[in-house]
């Protein structure tokens, strides 16, 4: 269904999104989309929750 899309099509969609939402709303939209994906991943696959990265206090430099 989407096999005929090219780079030009993606640029056109990106331009339309930029015009509709504006440059100031896009970072907020991207952040909320990322948080939504993160929540959905943890709900759909709870056994594969990401391991938190060690902090500097837990892993001191040599």
N, CA, C, O and CB atoms as a CASP TS submission, in Angstrom:
PFRMAT TS
TARGET T0000
AUTHOR 0000-0000-0000
METHOD Language model
MODEL 1
PARENT N/A
ATOM      1  N   UNK     1       0.820  -1.192   0.000  1.00  0.00           N
ATOM      2  CA  UNK     1       0.000   0.000   0.000  1.00  0.00           C
ATOM      3  C   UNK     1       0.869   1.263   0.000  1.00  0.00           C
ATOM      4  O   UNK     1       0.566   2.223  -0.708  1.00  0.00           O
ATOM      5  CB  UNK     1      -0.936  -0.006   1.208  1.00  0.00           C
ATOM      6  N   UNK     2       1.933   1.265   0.782  1.00  0.00           N
ATOM      7  CA  UNK     2       2.800   2.440   0.860  1.00  0.00           C
ATOM      8  C   UNK     2       4.083   2.259   0.063  1.00  0.00           C
ATOM      9  O   UNK     2       5.033   3.020   0.248  1.00  0.00           O
ATOM     10  CB  UNK     2       3.137   2.745   2.305  1.00  0.00           C
ATOM     11  N   UNK     3       4.130   1.274  -0.812  1.00  0.00           N
ATOM     12  CA  UNK     3       5.350   0.968  -1.549  1.00  0.00           C
ATOM     13  C   UNK     3       5.722   2.064  -2.543  1.00  0.00           C
ATOM     14  O   UNK     3       6.892   2.181  -2.905  1.00  0.00           O
ATOM     15  CB  UNK     3       5.195  -0.345  -2.275  1.00  0.00           C
ATOM     16  N   UNK     4       4.770   2.860  -2.990  1.00  0.00           N
ATOM     17  CA  UNK     4       5.048   3.871  -3.991  1.00  0.00           C
ATOM     18  C   UNK     4       5.537   5.196  -3.421  1.00  0.00           C
ATOM     19  O   UNK     4       5.756   6.139  -4.181  1.00  0.00           O
ATOM     20  CB  UNK     4       3.833   4.107  -4.795  1.00  0.00           C
ATOM     21  N   UNK     5       5.713   5.297  -2.102  1.00  0.00           N
ATOM     22  CA  UNK     5       6.163   6.557  -1.502  1.00  0.00           C
ATOM     23  C   UNK     5       7.651   6.762  -1.739  1.00  0.00           C
ATOM     24  O   UNK     5       8.448   5.832  -1.621  1.00  0.00           O
ATOM     25  CB  UNK     5       5.859   6.580   0.005  1.00  0.00           C
ATOM     26  N   UNK     6       8.005   7.982  -2.071  1.00  0.00           N
ATOM     27  CA  UNK     6       9.407   8.331  -2.277  1.00  0.00           C
ATOM     28  C   UNK     6       9.803   9.416  -1.280  1.00  0.00           C
ATOM     29  O   UNK     6       8.989   9.865  -0.473  1.00  0.00           O
ATOM     30  CB  UNK     6       9.656   8.804  -3.739  1.00  0.00           C
ATOM     31  N   UNK     7      11.047   9.823  -1.349  1.00  0.00           N
ATOM     32  CA  UNK     7      11.529  10.885  -0.481  1.00  0.00           C
ATOM     33  C   UNK     7      10.802  12.199  -0.702  1.00  0.00           C
ATOM     34  O   UNK     7      10.609  12.976   0.233  1.00  0.00           O
ATOM     35  CB  UNK     7      12.999  11.083  -0.687  1.00  0.00           C
ATOM     36  N   UNK     8      10.399  12.446  -1.942  1.00  0.00           N
ATOM     37  CA  UNK     8       9.681  13.678  -2.256  1.00  0.00           C
ATOM     38  C   UNK     8       8.314  13.693  -1.567  1.00  0.00           C
ATOM     39  O   UNK     8       7.861  14.736  -1.097  1.00  0.00           O
ATOM     40  CB  UNK     8       9.515  13.832  -3.781  1.00  0.00           C
ATOM     41  N   UNK     9       7.666  12.533  -1.513  1.00  0.00           N
ATOM     42  CA  UNK     9       6.380  12.448  -0.824  1.00  0.00           C
ATOM     43  C   UNK     9       6.540  12.752   0.667  1.00  0.00           C
ATOM     44  O   UNK     9       5.723  13.460   1.257  1.00  0.00           O
ATOM     45  CB  UNK     9       5.760  11.054  -1.019  1.00  0.00           C
ATOM     46  N   UNK    10       7.604  12.208   1.267  1.00  0.00           N
ATOM     47  CA  UNK    10       7.841  12.450   2.689  1.00  0.00           C
ATOM     48  C   UNK    10       8.146  13.927   2.964  1.00  0.00           C
ATOM     49  O   UNK    10       7.718  14.473   3.981  1.00  0.00           O
ATOM     50  CB  UNK    10       8.996  11.575   3.186  1.00  0.00           C
ATOM     51  N   UNK    11       8.875  14.558   2.069  1.00  0.00           N
ATOM     52  CA  UNK    11       9.141  15.989   2.233  1.00  0.00           C
ATOM     53  C   UNK    11       7.861  16.804   2.130  1.00  0.00           C
ATOM     54  O   UNK    11       7.680  17.777   2.863  1.00  0.00           O
ATOM     55  CB  UNK    11      10.148  16.467   1.189  1.00  0.00           C
ATOM     56  N   UNK    12       6.985  16.416   1.235  1.00  0.00           N
ATOM     57  CA  UNK    12       5.706  17.107   1.084  1.00  0.00           C
ATOM     58  C   UNK    12       4.858  16.947   2.340  1.00  0.00           C
ATOM     59  O   UNK    12       4.252  17.914   2.802  1.00  0.00           O
ATOM     60  CB  UNK    12       4.947  16.574  -0.141  1.00  0.00           C
ATOM     61  N   UNK    13       4.808  15.754   2.892  1.00  0.00           N
ATOM     62  CA  UNK    13       4.051  15.522   4.132  1.00  0.00           C
ATOM     63  C   UNK    13       4.664  16.332   5.276  1.00  0.00           C
ATOM     64  O   UNK    13       3.932  16.929   6.066  1.00  0.00           O
ATOM     65  CB  UNK    13       4.030  14.004   4.492  1.00  0.00           C
ATOM     66  N   UNK    14       5.989  16.361   5.374  1.00  0.00           N
ATOM     67  CA  UNK    14       6.654  17.138   6.426  1.00  0.00           C
ATOM     68  C   UNK    14       6.337  18.629   6.290  1.00  0.00           C
ATOM     69  O   UNK    14       6.117  19.305   7.295  1.00  0.00           O
ATOM     70  CB  UNK    14       8.177  16.916   6.377  1.00  0.00           C
ATOM     71  N   UNK    15       6.313  19.140   5.076  1.00  0.00           N
ATOM     72  CA  UNK    15       5.991  20.552   4.855  1.00  0.00           C
ATOM     73  C   UNK    15       4.549  20.851   5.259  1.00  0.00           C
ATOM     74  O   UNK    15       4.274  21.886   5.867  1.00  0.00           O
ATOM     75  CB  UNK    15       6.216  20.931   3.382  1.00  0.00           C
ATOM     76  N   UNK    16       3.641  19.959   4.928  1.00  0.00           N
ATOM     77  CA  UNK    16       2.228  20.161   5.300  1.00  0.00           C
ATOM     78  C   UNK    16       2.067  20.153   6.818  1.00  0.00           C
ATOM     79  O   UNK    16       1.344  20.978   7.377  1.00  0.00           O
ATOM     80  CB  UNK    16       1.332  19.065   4.665  1.00  0.00           C
ATOM     81  N   UNK    17       2.742  19.221   7.477  1.00  0.00           N
ATOM     82  CA  UNK    17       2.676  19.160   8.940  1.00  0.00           C
ATOM     83  C   UNK    17       3.248  20.432   9.544  1.00  0.00           C
ATOM     84  O   UNK    17       2.692  20.957  10.509  1.00  0.00           O
ATOM     85  CB  UNK    17       3.437  17.927   9.473  1.00  0.00           C
ATOM     86  N   UNK    18       4.336  20.932   9.001  1.00  0.00           N
ATOM     87  CA  UNK    18       4.950  22.166   9.498  1.00  0.00           C
ATOM     88  C   UNK    18       4.003  23.349   9.336  1.00  0.00           C
ATOM     89  O   UNK    18       3.908  24.191  10.228  1.00  0.00           O
ATOM     90  CB  UNK    18       6.271  22.443   8.764  1.00  0.00           C
ATOM     91  N   UNK    19       3.308  23.421   8.215  1.00  0.00           N
ATOM     92  CA  UNK    19       2.369  24.517   7.980  1.00  0.00           C
ATOM     93  C   UNK    19       1.169  24.405   8.909  1.00  0.00           C
ATOM     94  O   UNK    19       0.706  25.410   9.449  1.00  0.00           O
ATOM     95  CB  UNK    19       1.907  24.527   6.516  1.00  0.00           C
ATOM     96  N   UNK    20       0.664  23.197   9.098  1.00  0.00           N
ATOM     97  CA  UNK    20      -0.533  23.015   9.936  1.00  0.00           C
ATOM     98  C   UNK    20      -0.260  23.284  11.414  1.00  0.00           C
ATOM     99  O   UNK    20      -1.051  23.955  12.076  1.00  0.00           O
ATOM    100  CB  UNK    20      -1.073  21.602   9.772  1.00  0.00           C
ATOM    101  N   UNK    21       0.842  22.771  11.932  1.00  0.00           N
ATOM    102  CA  UNK    21       1.096  22.871  13.368  1.00  0.00           C
ATOM    103  C   UNK    21       2.013  24.025  13.742  1.00  0.00           C
ATOM    104  O   UNK    21       1.934  24.524  14.864  1.00  0.00           O
ATOM    105  CB  UNK    21       1.689  21.591  13.865  1.00  0.00           C
ATOM    106  N   UNK    22       2.856  24.453  12.862  1.00  0.00           N
ATOM    107  CA  UNK    22       3.794  25.523  13.168  1.00  0.00           C
ATOM    108  C   UNK    22       5.048  24.977  13.820  1.00  0.00           C
ATOM    109  O   UNK    22       5.032  23.907  14.428  1.00  0.00           O
ATOM    110  CB  UNK    22       3.144  26.559  14.070  1.00  0.00           C
ATOM    111  N   UNK    23       6.121  25.711  13.690  1.00  0.00           N
ATOM    112  CA  UNK    23       7.412  25.250  14.190  1.00  0.00           C
ATOM    113  C   UNK    23       7.465  25.189  15.710  1.00  0.00           C
ATOM    114  O   UNK    23       8.237  24.403  16.260  1.00  0.00           O
ATOM    115  CB  UNK    23       8.507  26.149  13.684  1.00  0.00           C
ATOM    116  N   UNK    24       6.669  25.993  16.401  1.00  0.00           N
ATOM    117  CA  UNK    24       6.729  25.993  17.863  1.00  0.00           C
ATOM    118  C   UNK    24       6.004  24.805  18.475  1.00  0.00           C
ATOM    119  O   UNK    24       6.340  24.390  19.585  1.00  0.00           O
ATOM    120  CB  UNK    24       6.143  27.273  18.403  1.00  0.00           C
ATOM    121  N   UNK    25       5.030  24.254  17.788  1.00  0.00           N
ATOM    122  CA  UNK    25       4.268  23.130  18.327  1.00  0.00           C
ATOM    123  C   UNK    25       4.915  21.780  18.042  1.00  0.00           C
ATOM    124  O   UNK    25       4.603  20.809  18.730  1.00  0.00           O
ATOM    125  CB  UNK    25       2.874  23.146  17.765  1.00  0.00           C
ATOM    126  N   UNK    26       5.797  21.680  17.061  1.00  0.00           N
ATOM    127  CA  UNK    26       6.366  20.399  16.675  1.00  0.00           C
ATOM    128  C   UNK    26       7.199  19.735  17.772  1.00  0.00           C
ATOM    129  O   UNK    26       7.051  18.528  17.964  1.00  0.00           O
ATOM    130  CB  UNK    26       7.206  20.580  15.460  1.00  0.00           C
ATOM    131  N   UNK    27       8.060  20.438  18.501  1.00  0.00           N
ATOM    132  CA  UNK    27       8.801  19.758  19.570  1.00  0.00           C
ATOM    133  C   UNK    27       7.889  19.212  20.670  1.00  0.00           C
ATOM    134  O   UNK    27       8.145  18.137  21.212  1.00  0.00           O
ATOM    135  CB  UNK    27       9.810  20.709  20.179  1.00  0.00           C
ATOM    136  N   UNK    28       6.843  19.940  20.995  1.00  0.00           N
ATOM    137  CA  UNK    28       5.890  19.470  22.002  1.00  0.00           C
ATOM    138  C   UNK    28       5.167  18.230  21.501  1.00  0.00           C
ATOM    139  O   UNK    28       4.956  17.277  22.251  1.00  0.00           O
ATOM    140  CB  UNK    28       4.875  20.575  22.355  1.00  0.00           C
ATOM    141  N   UNK    29       4.789  18.248  20.230  1.00  0.00           N
ATOM    142  CA  UNK    29       4.117  17.108  19.631  1.00  0.00           C
ATOM    143  C   UNK    29       5.033  15.883  19.607  1.00  0.00           C
ATOM    144  O   UNK    29       4.592  14.777  19.920  1.00  0.00           O
ATOM    145  CB  UNK    29       3.652  17.452  18.215  1.00  0.00           C
ATOM    146  N   UNK    30       6.290  16.068  19.242  1.00  0.00           N
ATOM    147  CA  UNK    30       7.241  14.963  19.176  1.00  0.00           C
ATOM    148  C   UNK    30       7.486  14.369  20.560  1.00  0.00           C
ATOM    149  O   UNK    30       7.584  13.150  20.706  1.00  0.00           O
ATOM    150  CB  UNK    30       8.563  15.433  18.561  1.00  0.00           C
ATOM    151  N   UNK    31       7.584  15.224  21.573  1.00  0.00           N
ATOM    152  CA  UNK    31       7.805  14.745  22.937  1.00  0.00           C
ATOM    153  C   UNK    31       6.613  13.926  23.420  1.00  0.00           C
ATOM    154  O   UNK    31       6.790  12.855  24.002  1.00  0.00           O
ATOM    155  CB  UNK    31       8.058  15.924  23.889  1.00  0.00           C
ATOM    156  N   UNK    32       5.412  14.417  23.184  1.00  0.00           N
ATOM    157  CA  UNK    32       4.232  13.676  23.630  1.00  0.00           C
ATOM    158  C   UNK    32       4.072  12.379  22.849  1.00  0.00           C
ATOM    159  O   UNK    32       3.608  11.383  23.405  1.00  0.00           O
ATOM    160  CB  UNK    32       2.973  14.535  23.482  1.00  0.00           C
ATOM    161  N   UNK    33       4.443  12.369  21.587  1.00  0.00           N
ATOM    162  CA  UNK    33       4.390  11.143  20.796  1.00  0.00           C
ATOM    163  C   UNK    33       5.390  10.117  21.340  1.00  0.00           C
ATOM    164  O   UNK    33       5.073   8.931  21.435  1.00  0.00           O
ATOM    165  CB  UNK    33       4.679  11.445  19.306  1.00  0.00           C
ATOM    166  N   UNK    34       6.576  10.563  21.688  1.00  0.00           N
ATOM    167  CA  UNK    34       7.577   9.665  22.267  1.00  0.00           C
ATOM    168  C   UNK    34       7.133   9.093  23.595  1.00  0.00           C
ATOM    169  O   UNK    34       7.346   7.910  23.862  1.00  0.00           O
ATOM    170  CB  UNK    34       8.888  10.390  22.444  1.00  0.00           C
ATOM    171  N   UNK    35       6.513   9.917  24.438  1.00  0.00           N
ATOM    172  CA  UNK    35       6.008   9.423  25.715  1.00  0.00           C
ATOM    173  C   UNK    35       4.891   8.418  25.512  1.00  0.00           C
ATOM    174  O   UNK    35       4.801   7.437  26.250  1.00  0.00           O
ATOM    175  CB  UNK    35       5.520  10.576  26.576  1.00  0.00           C
ATOM    176  N   UNK    36       4.043   8.646  24.530  1.00  0.00           N
ATOM    177  CA  UNK    36       2.952   7.721  24.233  1.00  0.00           C
ATOM    178  C   UNK    36       3.496   6.374  23.776  1.00  0.00           C
ATOM    179  O   UNK    36       3.010   5.328  24.207  1.00  0.00           O
ATOM    180  CB  UNK    36       2.024   8.308  23.162  1.00  0.00           C
ATOM    181  N   UNK    37       4.491   6.394  22.914  1.00  0.00           N
ATOM    182  CA  UNK    37       5.095   5.153  22.437  1.00  0.00           C
ATOM    183  C   UNK    37       5.737   4.406  23.607  1.00  0.00           C
ATOM    184  O   UNK    37       5.632   3.183  23.697  1.00  0.00           O
ATOM    185  CB  UNK    37       6.146   5.442  21.332  1.00  0.00           C
ATOM    186  N   UNK    38       6.391   5.131  24.489  1.00  0.00           N
ATOM    187  CA  UNK    38       7.040   4.516  25.650  1.00  0.00           C
ATOM    188  C   UNK    38       6.014   3.836  26.557  1.00  0.00           C
ATOM    189  O   UNK    38       6.244   2.721  27.028  1.00  0.00           O
ATOM    190  CB  UNK    38       7.828   5.572  26.444  1.00  0.00           C
ATOM    191  N   UNK    39       4.886   4.501  26.803  1.00  0.00           N
ATOM    192  CA  UNK    39       3.837   3.928  27.640  1.00  0.00           C
ATOM    193  C   UNK    39       3.237   2.700  26.976  1.00  0.00           C
ATOM    194  O   UNK    39       3.013   1.684  27.634  1.00  0.00           O
ATOM    195  CB  UNK    39       2.745   4.966  27.924  1.00  0.00           C
ATOM    196  N   UNK    40       2.976   2.786  25.676  1.00  0.00           N
ATOM    197  CA  UNK    40       2.401   1.645  24.971  1.00  0.00           C
ATOM    198  C   UNK    40       3.338   0.443  24.973  1.00  0.00           C
ATOM    199  O   UNK    40       2.881  -0.693  25.098  1.00  0.00           O
ATOM    200  CB  UNK    40       2.063   2.032  23.543  1.00  0.00           C
ATOM    201  N   UNK    41       4.619   0.671  24.838  1.00  0.00           N
ATOM    202  CA  UNK    41       5.576  -0.441  24.866  1.00  0.00           C
ATOM    203  C   UNK    41       5.575  -1.130  26.220  1.00  0.00           C
ATOM    204  O   UNK    41       5.622  -2.359  26.286  1.00  0.00           O
ATOM    205  CB  UNK    41       6.986   0.054  24.535  1.00  0.00           C
ATOM    206  N   UNK    42       5.523  -0.361  27.300  1.00  0.00           N
ATOM    207  CA  UNK    42       5.537  -0.976  28.624  1.00  0.00           C
ATOM    208  C   UNK    42       4.228  -1.694  28.916  1.00  0.00           C
ATOM    209  O   UNK    42       4.226  -2.685  29.646  1.00  0.00           O
ATOM    210  CB  UNK    42       5.804   0.075  29.692  1.00  0.00           C
ATOM    211  N   UNK    43       3.112  -1.220  28.364  1.00  0.00           N
ATOM    212  CA  UNK    43       1.832  -1.892  28.584  1.00  0.00           C
ATOM    213  C   UNK    43       1.701  -3.143  27.743  1.00  0.00           C
ATOM    214  O   UNK    43       1.135  -4.136  28.200  1.00  0.00           O
ATOM    215  CB  UNK    43       0.687  -0.953  28.283  1.00  0.00           C
ATOM    216  N   UNK    44       2.211  -3.116  26.522  1.00  0.00           N
ATOM    217  CA  UNK    44       2.091  -4.273  25.648  1.00  0.00           C
ATOM    218  C   UNK    44       3.118  -5.353  25.953  1.00  0.00           C
ATOM    219  O   UNK    44       2.835  -6.541  25.792  1.00  0.00           O
ATOM    220  CB  UNK    44       2.223  -3.845  24.219  1.00  0.00           C
ATOM    221  N   UNK    45       4.306  -4.953  26.391  1.00  0.00           N
ATOM    222  CA  UNK    45       5.384  -5.895  26.690  1.00  0.00           C
ATOM    223  C   UNK    45       5.989  -5.566  28.055  1.00  0.00           C
ATOM    224  O   UNK    45       7.094  -5.027  28.118  1.00  0.00           O
ATOM    225  CB  UNK    45       6.476  -5.856  25.583  1.00  0.00           C
ATOM    226  N   UNK    46       5.293  -5.877  29.143  1.00  0.00           N
ATOM    227  CA  UNK    46       5.816  -5.505  30.471  1.00  0.00           C
ATOM    228  C   UNK    46       7.094  -6.250  30.843  1.00  0.00           C
ATOM    229  O   UNK    46       7.859  -5.763  31.676  1.00  0.00           O
ATOM    230  CB  UNK    46       4.765  -5.768  31.527  1.00  0.00           C
ATOM    231  N   UNK    47       7.348  -7.423  30.245  1.00  0.00           N
ATOM    232  CA  UNK    47       8.553  -8.173  30.585  1.00  0.00           C
ATOM    233  C   UNK    47       9.807  -7.553  29.988  1.00  0.00           C
ATOM    234  O   UNK    47      10.913  -7.886  30.415  1.00  0.00           O
ATOM    235  CB  UNK    47       8.420  -9.603  30.118  1.00  0.00           C
ATOM    236  N   UNK    48       9.670  -6.675  29.027  1.00  0.00           N
ATOM    237  CA  UNK    48      10.826  -6.065  28.386  1.00  0.00           C
ATOM    238  C   UNK    48      10.971  -4.592  28.763  1.00  0.00           C
ATOM    239  O   UNK    48      11.298  -3.759  27.918  1.00  0.00           O
ATOM    240  CB  UNK    48      10.720  -6.205  26.877  1.00  0.00           C
ATOM    241  N   UNK    49      10.729  -4.278  30.031  1.00  0.00           N
ATOM    242  CA  UNK    49      10.880  -2.892  30.483  1.00  0.00           C
ATOM    243  C   UNK    49      12.343  -2.495  30.409  1.00  0.00           C
ATOM    244  O   UNK    49      13.213  -3.302  30.739  1.00  0.00           O
ATOM    245  CB  UNK    49      10.338  -2.712  31.926  1.00  0.00           C
ATOM    246  N   UNK    50      12.635  -1.280  29.988  1.00  0.00           N
ATOM    247  CA  UNK    50      14.035  -0.852  29.879  1.00  0.00           C
ATOM    248  C   UNK    50      14.694  -0.752  31.246  1.00  0.00           C
ATOM    249  O   UNK    50      14.070  -0.361  32.233  1.00  0.00           O
ATOM    250  CB  UNK    50      14.125   0.495  29.160  1.00  0.00           C
ATOM    251  N   UNK    51      15.961  -1.113  31.277  1.00  0.00           N
ATOM    252  CA  UNK    51      16.741  -1.016  32.509  1.00  0.00           C
ATOM    253  C   UNK    51      17.254   0.408  32.605  1.00  0.00           C
ATOM    254  O   UNK    51      17.823   0.922  31.642  1.00  0.00           O
ATOM    255  CB  UNK    51      17.923  -2.056  32.538  1.00  0.00           C
ATOM    256  N   UNK    52      17.061   1.066  33.766  1.00  0.00           N
ATOM    257  CA  UNK    52      17.545   2.451  33.879  1.00  0.00           C
ATOM    258  C   UNK    52      19.060   2.515  33.807  1.00  0.00           C
ATOM    259  O   UNK    52      19.756   1.622  34.292  1.00  0.00           O
ATOM    260  CB  UNK    52      17.062   3.084  35.187  1.00  0.00           C
ATOM    261  N   UNK    53      19.558   3.567  33.205  1.00  0.00           N
ATOM    262  CA  UNK    53      20.998   3.762  33.064  1.00  0.00           C
ATOM    263  C   UNK    53      21.612   4.047  34.431  1.00  0.00           C
ATOM    264  O   UNK    53      21.000   4.729  35.253  1.00  0.00           O
ATOM    265  CB  UNK    53      21.305   4.916  32.076  1.00  0.00           C
ATOM    266  N   UNK    54      22.804   3.537  34.681  1.00  0.00           N
ATOM    267  CA  UNK    54      23.464   3.795  35.980  1.00  0.00           C
ATOM    268  C   UNK    54      23.834   5.265  36.112  1.00  0.00           C
ATOM    269  O   UNK    54      24.234   5.907  35.140  1.00  0.00           O
ATOM    270  CB  UNK    54      24.731   2.918  36.137  1.00  0.00           C
ATOM    271  N   UNK    55      23.700   5.780  37.302  1.00  0.00           N
ATOM    272  CA  UNK    55      24.067   7.168  37.556  1.00  0.00           C
ATOM    273  C   UNK    55      25.545   7.263  37.889  1.00  0.00           C
ATOM    274  O   UNK    55      26.208   6.239  38.057  1.00  0.00           O
ATOM    275  CB  UNK    55      23.221   7.757  38.695  1.00  0.00           C
ATOM    276  N   UNK    56      26.068   8.472  37.988  1.00  0.00           N
ATOM    277  CA  UNK    56      27.491   8.669  38.299  1.00  0.00           C
ATOM    278  C   UNK    56      27.805   8.177  39.706  1.00  0.00           C
ATOM    279  O   UNK    56      28.925   7.727  39.950  1.00  0.00           O
ATOM    280  CB  UNK    56      27.880  10.157  38.159  1.00  0.00           C
ATOM    281  N   UNK    57      26.852   8.248  40.647  1.00  0.00           N
ATOM    282  CA  UNK    57      27.096   7.796  42.005  1.00  0.00           C
ATOM    283  C   UNK    57      27.186   6.264  42.055  1.00  0.00           C
ATOM    284  O   UNK    57      27.920   5.723  42.881  1.00  0.00           O
ATOM    285  CB  UNK    57      25.988   8.303  42.944  1.00  0.00           C
ATOM    286  N   UNK    58      26.458   5.565  41.192  1.00  0.00           N
ATOM    287  CA  UNK    58      26.489   4.108  41.183  1.00  0.00           C
ATOM    288  C   UNK    58      27.705   3.564  40.451  1.00  0.00           C
ATOM    289  O   UNK    58      28.157   2.459  40.751  1.00  0.00           O
ATOM    290  CB  UNK    58      25.231   3.569  40.552  1.00  0.00           C
ATOM    291  N   UNK    59      28.241   4.311  39.505  1.00  0.00           N
ATOM    292  CA  UNK    59      29.346   3.855  38.687  1.00  0.00           C
ATOM    293  C   UNK    59      30.433   4.944  38.695  1.00  0.00           C
ATOM    294  O   UNK    59      30.545   5.709  37.737  1.00  0.00           O
ATOM    295  CB  UNK    59      28.870   3.529  37.228  1.00  0.00           C
ATOM    296  N   UNK    60      31.231   5.016  39.770  1.00  0.00           N
ATOM    297  CA  UNK    60      32.237   6.094  39.855  1.00  0.00           C
ATOM    298  C   UNK    60      33.343   5.899  38.810  1.00  0.00           C
ATOM    299  O   UNK    60      33.671   4.779  38.420  1.00  0.00           O
ATOM    300  CB  UNK    60      32.857   6.145  41.278  1.00  0.00           C
ATOM    301  N   UNK    61      33.889   7.011  38.385  1.00  0.00           N
ATOM    302  CA  UNK    61      34.982   6.996  37.405  1.00  0.00           C
ATOM    303  C   UNK    61      36.253   6.492  38.060  1.00  0.00           C
ATOM    304  O   UNK    61      36.475   6.753  39.242  1.00  0.00           O
ATOM    305  CB  UNK    61      35.210   8.402  36.805  1.00  0.00           C
ATOM    306  N   UNK    62      37.101   5.771  37.319  1.00  0.00           N
ATOM    307  CA  UNK    62      38.353   5.232  37.906  1.00  0.00           C
ATOM    308  C   UNK    62      39.360   6.290  38.207  1.00  0.00           C
ATOM    309  O   UNK    62      40.447   5.985  38.697  1.00  0.00           O
ATOM    310  CB  UNK    62      38.976   4.230  36.989  1.00  0.00           C
TER
END
